[in-house]
Amino acid sequence: MNADGKARTLIAVLTGVVMAMLWLSPAAAQGFAGLGTTAEGFAIPSRDRRLQFPEDHGAHPEYRIEWWYLTATLTGQDGQDYGVQWTLFRSALAPYEDDGWNSPQVWMGHAGLTTATRHFSAERFGRGGVGQAGVTTDPFKAWIDEWHMTSQSHPEEDALDRLDVHAQGEDFAFSLEFTAQGPLVFQGDEGYSVKSPTGQASHYYSQPFYTVSGVLSLPDGPVTVSGQGWLDREWSSQPLADDQAGWDWVSLSFEDGHRMMGFQLRGTEIFTAGTWITPEGDATPLADGAVQFKPLQHTSIKGRDVPTHWQIDWPDGALSITTEPLNPHAWMDLSINYWEGPLRFSGTHSGRGYLEMTGY
């Protein structure tokens, strides 16, 4: 290994230790991964704040936690289904940015690739201020090491309208192009997304209208794929209440062009929220209790009993569906463990989507 490689390895190891302290220490055992800890000194989301672009595509160092999260449901030229996830997380030790090793911003990348029989995952750590990881807005690029989500948009387009995305692990890789076919969608109240009965919240918007094409690299060789993609952007300083142990989240793409986001947060009380999205991008927020999640079948994964098949109902929208994962063993076995994978659904509506579950 050359000197540059050794330096990057040292940075990754040190940053991994910092991330473990941030997310996994006993002092942070409030809410899933410490996301319910108090946010003293950090900015708090406000209902009065309006999202602005391109600024809000970038980092918000005054907030404690943030992510850029992409998923894609894909079909290969071999006729098989696949799923892909690419996520960049930013966590802050203090609410500001600085140069070099004085930066209190630390970064973590997760990538996943799911087939019907295998699930691959990989993780990267990086430190802000030293060039190893970060986000720029002009031009837009989010990266950690050689993993990247880079804008290819035309000048008159939104920076997230066209993205080139790459990640790789020990035995997989993907290089994909995401092209938006509709507008950004603001979740909650114009981007202010409430997460608990006590009012914890985040700023949250999505791009749910991507078409996707590219190549997956698997142990058996490359596969050309195409399909649909979804991006979530979210930042906060205390997005969970201290009793919320995890969440179940879905993004759903319907055969008729509608979209839906929904989640439940599991605490002393169940808290739910969602958004119904027309093919034109008009969004209807779904208040707490409007969407109902019922586990139908569990899968034993590493000693955990994980609900991998669900019934999801929205009675006011005459929606009742059941979901089936492409691979019930899509476990992200990383420093923070969770389930993440593609699904198909049927019932009153049919289509494809993604499911994320934490805290099991």
Order of alpha helices (4+ residues) and beta strands (2+ residues): alpha-beta-beta-beta-beta-beta-beta-beta-beta-beta-beta-beta-beta-beta-beta-beta-beta-beta-beta-beta-beta-beta-beta-beta
